[in-house]
Amino acid sequence: MADHIVKISGMRPGAEKDWAVRVIRDQLGLHVSGAKDMVNVVLKGGLVTLEARSNAHAQELAAKLQDLNFDAYVE
C-alpha cells in the first residue's frame, strides 16, 4: 500500500461534482471516465481511496476536494 493515501468518504451540500472529476483527473493523471467513476462511487455513498505521489501532494489533493465540499482526508 502507498504511503500517501487520500480518502474521499462523502460529500456535503453544494458539492461540485464536475470540478471534483477535473481535480482528480488532473492531480492523478487519470482519464475523465476513471475520475468520473470515482466521484460516482462517492455519490452512491462509497469510499474512494486515491494514491498520491507524496505527502504534500496528498495534502494538496485533499484540500482541493474539501474546497469542493467533499469529505476528503489524508490517511
N, C-alpha and C positions, 0 to 999 in steps of 0.2 A: 504494500500500500504506500502511496505517496506521502511525503512529509507535510505537504501543503494542500490541505483539503478545504474547500468551501462547500457548505451545505445550504441548500435552499429548502426550507421547511414549510413555507406557506407564503401568503400574500395578504396585504391589508387593503382596505377600501381605497380605490384610486390607483391601484397597481397599474403600471404602464407596461402591458404585456409586450407590445411591439418593440418598445425600446429595450426591454429585457432580452428579447431574442437577439437584437442587434449587439448589445453589450456582450452577451455570452459568445456570440459568433466572433466578434472582433477580438475579444480577450483570449479566447481559446483556439482560434483558427478553425472553427467548425463550419460546415455548410449550413445554410439557412435552415434546411429541413431538420438537421440534427439539433440545432439550438431551439427551434420551434417545438420539437418533440419534448425537450427537457422542460420548457415552460408549460406545455400541456400537462405533463405529469404533475407539476405543482398545482395547476388549475384544478386538477382532479383530486387534490389532497395528498399527493405523494411527496416523497422526499427525494431530492436530487443531490447527488454528490459530484462535485467538479474537482478536477486535479489542476492545481496551479503550479507554475514553474518555480516559484519562490514564495517565501512568507510575505514579502512586500507585495507581490502580485496578487496573492490570495487576499490580503487586506484591502487592496485597491478594488478588486472584483466584488468582494462582499459589500464594501462601502457604496459602490455604484449601484448595486442591486437594492441595497437598503434605501438609497435615494429614490428609487423607482417603486417604493412601497412593497418590496419583497422582504420576507424574513430570511436573511442570509447571514451566515456567521462562519468564522474560520475555526476549524477544529484541529 
